[in-house]
Amino acid sequence: MYFESTLTLPAAVAASGGALLGAVIGSFLGVVLLRWPRGEAVAAGRSHCDRCAAPLGPGELVPVLSYCIQRGRCRRCGGRITPAHLAMELGAAAIGAISCGLFVDAPLLAASAALLGWTLLLLAALDLTAFWLPDRLTLPLGLGGLGAAALGLGPGLVTALAGAAAGYLALAGVALAYRWLRGREGLGGGDPKLFAAIGAWLGWEWLPLVLLGACALGLGAVAVLRLAGRRIDVAKHLPLGAMLAAAAWPLWLAGHA
């Protein structure tokens, strides 16, 4: 059962508000993406240029616009601002717009969609850039899925629990079998936990489609790398977690829309 609002905004207005909120969230996610893998404190200290460490003023912190106006360069030293900031802001803005516009009549469902999308966006970015899926994100994500199911915003608590168990056991079993057959690691320790969290949000029935979508994205990535002249061999690592995250959110939307 979804909790519907008695005050319905036009879908375009709701989507615009979601995009603005998402851009702000994305600005923070960009900071987390760059600082966290380096072991730096995420919330401590003012935002600063990554090259000259000069503190950024309010006019330099406007999501998307500041990057475009400054043409991706620091106003003081001229150093290049990593495009990851812009990518996270745009990605989070799109997630906010889609969530609020699609579920304009169900604010709790819109909030669930946005929170799931933003968390998966950060996890995908961390996996792409650092091959890292931290427990401090995957475990709360799984608990969030169970909480959403308990509130009637998911597939049902029993189905969510079954999805979490099936997701973890499926990839943990694959990792164990690969290690036994090949004598080396084939999956990171965070992949089964992320798949478990996805199972908690979608339910066990959707997991084969999520895995199929992730495999399709992986094949597409290999094709793009080959076309770009990049050599692909058995030692090449592809971020499975990023592909799982990219496949899971559209399927969650499809299941609720």
SULCOR-V361721 format. One record per pair of residues at least 12 apart in sequence whose ideal C-beta (glycine too) atoms are under 10 Angstrom apart, sorted by the first residue. I is the first residue (numbers start at 0). J is the second residue. If there is no record, write none. Layout:
[[I/J] [I/J]]
This chain:
[[0/150] [0/151] [0/152] [1/102] [1/104] [1/105] [1/106] [1/107] [1/108] [1/109] [1/111] [1/150] [1/151] [1/152] [1/255] [2/104] [2/105] [2/106] [2/107] [2/108] [2/150] [2/151] [2/152] [3/102] [3/104] [3/105] [3/106] [3/107] [3/108] [4/102] [4/103] [4/104] [4/105] [4/106] [4/107] [4/109] [5/104] [6/104] [6/106] [7/103] [7/104] [7/105] [7/106] [8/99] [8/100] [8/103] [8/104] [8/106] [9/100] [9/103] [10/99] [10/100] [10/101] [10/102] [10/103] [10/104] [11/96] [11/100] [11/103] [12/99] [12/100] [12/103] [13/95] [13/96] [13/98] [13/99] [13/100] [13/101] [13/102] [13/103] [13/104] [13/106] [13/109] [14/93] [14/95] [14/96] [14/97] [14/98] [14/99] [14/100] [14/101] [14/103] [15/95] [15/96] [15/99] [15/100] [16/95] [16/96] [16/99] [16/100] [17/91] [17/92] [17/93] [17/94] [17/95] [17/96] [17/97] [17/98] [17/99] [17/100] [17/101] [17/102] [17/103] [17/109] [17/110] [17/112] [17/113] [18/62] [18/63] [18/89] [18/91] [18/92] [18/93] [18/94] [18/95] [18/96] [18/97] [18/98] [18/99] [18/100] [19/62] [19/92] [19/95] [19/96] [19/99] [20/91] [20/92] [20/94] [20/95] [20/96] [20/98] [20/99] [20/113] [20/117] [21/62] [21/87] [21/88] [21/89] [21/90] [21/91] [21/92] [21/93] [21/94] [21/95] [21/96] [21/97] [21/98] [21/99] [21/113] [21/116] [21/117] [21/120] [22/61] [22/62] [22/63] [22/64] [22/87] [22/88] [22/89] [22/90] [22/91] [22/92] [22/93] [22/95] [22/96] [23/60] [23/61] [23/62] [23/88] [23/91] [23/92] [23/95] [24/62] [24/87] [24/88] [24/91] [24/92] [24/94] [24/95] [24/113] [24/114] [24/116] [24/117] [24/120] [24/121] [25/62] [25/63] [25/84] [25/85] [25/86] [25/87] [25/88] [25/89] [25/90] [25/91] [25/92] [25/93] [25/94] [25/95] [25/117] [25/120] [25/121] [26/46] [26/60] [26/61] [26/62] [26/63] [26/65] [26/66] [26/84] [26/85] [26/87] [26/88] [26/91] [26/92] [27/41] [27/42] [27/46] [27/62] [27/87] [27/88] [27/91] [27/117] [27/121] [28/83] [28/84] [28/86] [28/87] [28/88] [28/90] [28/91] [28/117] [28/118] [28/120] [28/121] [28/124] [28/125] [29/46] [29/62] [29/66] [29/80] [29/81] [29/82] [29/83] [29/84] [29/85] [29/86] [29/87] [29/88] [29/90] [29/91] [29/121] [29/124] [30/42] [30/46] [30/83] [30/84] [30/87] [31/87] [31/121] [31/124] [31/125] [31/136] [32/81] [32/83] [32/84] [32/86] [32/87] [32/120] [32/121] [32/124] [32/125] [32/127] [32/128] [32/129] [33/49] [33/81] [33/83] [33/84] [33/87] [33/124] [33/128] [34/49] [35/121] [35/125] [35/129] [35/131] [35/133] [35/135] [35/136] [36/125] [36/128] [36/129] [36/130] [36/131] [36/133] [37/129] [45/60] [46/59] [46/60] [46/84] [47/59] [47/73] [48/72] [48/73] [48/74] [48/75] [48/76] [48/77] [48/78] [48/80] [49/73] [49/78] [49/79] [49/80] [49/81] [49/84] [50/72] [50/73] [50/75] [50/76] [50/77] [50/78] [50/79] [50/80] [50/81] [51/73] [51/75] [51/76] [51/77] [51/78] [52/75] [52/76] [53/73] [53/74] [53/75] [53/76] [53/78] [54/75] [55/73] [55/74] [55/75] [55/80] [56/74] [58/74] [59/73] [59/74] [59/75] [59/80] [61/88] [62/84] [62/85] [62/87] [62/88] [62/89] [62/91] [62/92] [63/84] [63/85] [63/88] [63/89] [63/92] [64/88] [65/80] [65/84] [65/85] [65/88] [66/80] [66/81] [66/82] [66/84] [66/85] [66/88] [66/89] [67/85] [71/84] [71/85] [81/128] [83/124] [83/127] [83/128] [86/120] [86/124] [87/117] [87/120] [87/121] [87/124] [90/116] [90/117] [90/120] [90/121] [90/123] [90/124] [91/113] [91/116] [91/117] [91/120] [91/121] [93/116] [93/120] [94/112] [94/113] [94/114] [94/115] [94/116] [94/117] [94/118] [94/119] [94/120] [94/248] [95/109] [95/112] [95/113] [95/116] [95/117] [96/113] [97/109] [97/112] [97/113] [97/116] [97/248] [97/249] [97/252] [98/110] [98/111] [98/112] [98/113] [98/114] [98/115] [98/116] [98/117] [98/248] [98/252] [99/112] [99/113] [101/252] [101/255] [101/256] [102/252] [102/255] [102/256] [105/152] [105/255] [107/147] [107/150] [107/151] [107/152] [108/147] [108/150] [108/151] [108/152] [108/153] [108/255] [108/256] [110/147] [110/152] [111/143] [111/144] [111/146] [111/147] [111/150] [111/152] [111/153] [111/200] [111/251] [111/255] [112/147] [112/152] [112/248] [112/251] [112/252] [112/255] [112/256] [114/140] [114/143] [114/147] [115/140] [115/143] [115/144] [115/147] [115/196] [115/197] [115/200] [115/201] [115/244] [115/247] [115/248] [115/251] [115/252] [116/244] [116/247] [116/248] [116/249] [116/251] [116/252] [117/248] [118/136] [118/137] [118/139] [118/140] [118/143] [118/196] [118/200] [118/244] [118/248] [119/136] [119/140] [119/193] [119/196] [119/197] [119/200] [119/240] [119/241] [119/243] [119/244] [119/245] [119/246] [119/247] [119/248] [119/251] [120/241] [120/244] [120/245] [120/248] [121/133] [121/136] [121/140] [121/244] [122/136] [122/137] [122/140] [122/189] [122/193] [122/196] [122/238] [122/240] [122/241] [122/243] [122/244] [123/193] [123/238] [123/240] [123/241] [123/242] [123/243] [123/244] [123/245] [123/247] [123/248] [124/238] [124/241] [124/244] [125/189] [125/238] [125/240] [125/241] [125/244] [126/187] [126/189] [126/190] [126/193] [126/237] [126/238] [126/239] [126/240] [126/241] [126/242] [126/243] [126/244] [127/237] [127/238] [127/240] [127/241] [127/242] [127/244] [127/245] [128/238] [128/241] [129/238] [130/187] [130/189] [130/236] [130/237] [130/238] [130/239] [130/240] [130/241] [131/187] [131/189] [131/238] [131/240] [132/187] [132/188] [132/189] [132/190] [132/191] [132/192] [132/193] [132/196] [132/238] [132/239] [132/240] [132/241] [132/243] [132/244] [133/189] [133/192] [134/188] [134/189] [134/192] [136/189] [136/192] [136/193] [136/196] [137/188] [137/189] [137/190] [137/191] [137/192] [137/193] [137/194] [137/195] [137/196] [137/197] [137/240] [138/192] [138/193] [138/195] [138/196] [139/196] [140/192] [140/193] [140/195] [140/196] [140/197] [140/199] [140/200] [140/244] [141/159] [141/162] [141/163] [141/166] [141/167] [141/192] [141/193] [141/194] [141/195] [141/196] [141/197] [141/198] [141/199] [141/200] [142/163] [142/196] [142/199] [143/196] [143/199] [143/200] [144/159] [144/160] [144/162] [144/163] [144/195] [144/196] [144/197] [144/198] [144/199] [144/200] [144/201] [144/202] [144/251] [145/159] [145/160] [145/162] [145/163] [145/196] [145/199] [145/200] [146/159] [146/199] [147/159] [147/199] [147/200] [148/160] [148/162] [148/163] [148/199] [148/200] [148/201] [148/202] [152/200] [152/255] [153/199] [153/200] [153/201] [153/202] [153/251] [153/254] [153/255] [154/198] [154/199] [154/200] [154/201] [154/202] [154/203] [154/204] [154/205] [154/251] [154/254] [154/255] [155/202] [156/199] [157/202] [158/198] [158/199] [158/201] [158/202] [158/203] [158/204] [158/205] [159/198] [159/199] [159/200] [159/201] [159/202] [159/203] [160/198] [160/199] [160/202] [160/203] [161/198] [161/199] [161/202] [161/203] [161/204] [161/206] [162/194] [162/195] [162/196] [162/197] [162/198] [162/199] [162/200] [162/201] [162/202] [162/203] [162/204] [162/205] [162/206] [162/209] [163/192] [163/194] [163/195] [163/196] [163/197] [163/198] [163/199] [163/200] [163/202] [163/203] [164/195] [164/198] [164/199] [164/203] [165/194] [165/195] [165/198] [165/202] [165/203] [165/204] [165/206] [165/207] [166/190] [166/191] [166/192] [166/193] [166/194] [166/195] [166/196] [166/197] [166/198] [166/199] [166/200] [166/201] [166/202] [166/203] [166/205] [166/206] [166/209] [166/210] [166/243] [167/190] [167/191] [167/192] [167/193] [167/194] [167/195] [167/196] [167/198] [167/199] [168/191] [168/194] [168/195] [168/198] [169/191] [169/194] [169/195] [169/198] [169/203] [169/206] [169/207] [169/210] [170/186] [170/187] [170/189] [170/190] [170/191] [170/192] [170/193] [170/194] [170/195] [170/206] [170/210] [170/239] [170/240] [170/243] [171/186] [171/188] [171/190] [171/191] [171/192] [171/194] [171/195] [172/191] [173/185] [173/186] [173/190] [173/191] [173/194] [173/210] [173/239] [174/186] [174/187] [174/188] [174/190] [174/191] [175/191] [181/233] [183/233] [183/234] [184/236] [185/233] [185/236] [185/239] [186/239] [186/240] [187/236] [187/238] [187/239] [187/240] [189/239] [189/240] [190/213] [190/238] [190/239] [190/240] [190/243] [191/240] [192/240] [193/239] [193/240] [193/241] [193/243] [193/244] [193/247] [194/206] [194/209] [194/210] [194/213] [194/239] [194/240] [194/243] [194/247] [196/243] [196/244] [196/247] [197/209] [197/210] [197/213] [197/240] [197/243] [197/244] [197/246] [197/247] [197/248] [197/250] [197/251] [198/247] [200/247] [200/248] [200/250] [200/251] [200/254] [201/247] [201/248] [201/250] [201/251] [201/253] [201/254] [201/255] [202/251] [202/254] [204/254] [205/246] [205/247] [205/250] [205/251] [205/253] [205/254] [206/243] [206/247] [206/250] [208/246] [208/247] [208/250] [208/253] [208/254] [209/242] [209/243] [209/244] [209/245] [209/246] [209/247] [209/248] [209/249] [209/250] [209/251] [210/239] [210/242] [210/243] [210/246] [210/247] [211/246] [211/250] [212/242] [212/243] [212/245] [212/246] [212/247] [212/249] [212/250] [213/237] [213/239] [213/240] [213/241] [213/242] [213/243] [213/244] [213/245] [213/246] [213/247] [214/239] [214/242] [214/243] [214/246] [215/242] [215/246] [216/237] [216/239] [216/241] [216/242] [216/243] [216/244] [216/245] [216/246] [217/237] [217/238] [217/239] [217/241] [217/242] [217/243] [217/246] [218/237] [218/242] [219/242] [220/237] [220/238] [220/241] [220/242] [221/235] [221/237] [224/237]]
